[in-house]
Amino acid sequence: MYNNQEIQYYLKISKKITCNDLFNISCFIIIYLNEYFEQITNIIRYLDNQGGQLKSSLSKQKLK
């Protein structure tokens, strides 16, 4: 439970946050998530490539 002093503190902070601040924060989050998903995509491509190389080397060994 919050006491009165804490509530007053959070009310002061919330009044200082503007729509522009929220927009900037949301843009930052979107850019961060975009980079994060780009890294995940690169990891998936790398693993897919490794899997393809593994299949290729296994099929070559079967032919021998």
C-alpha positions as CSV (number, residue, x, y, z in Angstrom):
1,M,0.0,0.0,0.0
2,Y,1.3,3.5,-0.9
3,N,1.3,6.2,1.7
4,N,0.2,9.7,1.0
5,Q,3.7,11.0,0.4
6,E,4.5,8.4,-2.2
7,I,1.2,9.0,-4.0
8,Q,2.0,12.8,-4.2
9,Y,5.4,12.0,-5.6
10,Y,4.0,9.8,-8.3
11,L,1.3,12.4,-9.2
12,K,4.1,15.0,-9.6
13,I,6.0,12.7,-11.9
14,S,2.9,11.8,-13.9
15,K,2.1,15.5,-14.5
16,K,5.6,16.1,-15.9
17,I,5.3,13.3,-18.5
18,T,3.9,14.7,-21.7
19,C,2.5,13.1,-24.8
20,N,5.7,13.8,-26.6
21,D,7.7,11.9,-23.9
22,L,5.4,8.9,-24.3
23,F,5.9,9.1,-28.1
24,N,9.7,9.2,-27.7
25,I,9.6,6.3,-25.3
26,S,7.4,4.2,-27.6
27,C,9.7,5.0,-30.6
28,F,12.7,3.9,-28.5
29,I,11.0,0.7,-27.6
30,I,10.0,0.0,-31.2
31,I,13.6,0.6,-32.4
32,Y,15.0,-1.6,-29.7
33,L,12.5,-4.4,-30.5
34,N,13.3,-4.1,-34.2
35,E,17.0,-4.6,-33.5
36,Y,16.2,-7.5,-31.2
37,F,14.1,-9.3,-33.8
38,E,16.7,-8.6,-36.5
39,Q,19.3,-10.4,-34.3
40,I,16.9,-13.3,-33.8
41,T,16.3,-13.5,-37.6
42,N,20.1,-13.5,-38.2
43,I,20.4,-16.4,-35.7
44,I,17.6,-18.3,-37.3
45,R,19.2,-17.8,-40.8
46,Y,22.6,-19.0,-39.4
47,L,21.1,-22.1,-37.8
48,D,19.1,-22.8,-41.0
49,N,22.3,-22.5,-43.0
50,Q,24.2,-24.8,-40.6
51,G,21.3,-27.3,-40.9
52,G,21.6,-27.2,-44.7
53,Q,25.3,-27.8,-44.5
54,L,24.8,-30.7,-42.1
55,K,22.2,-32.4,-44.4
56,S,24.6,-31.9,-47.3
57,S,27.6,-33.5,-45.6
58,L,25.4,-36.4,-44.3
59,S,24.1,-37.1,-47.8
60,K,27.6,-37.0,-49.2
61,Q,28.7,-39.5,-46.5
62,K,25.8,-41.8,-47.4
63,L,26.9,-41.8,-51.1
64,K,30.4,-43.0,-50.2
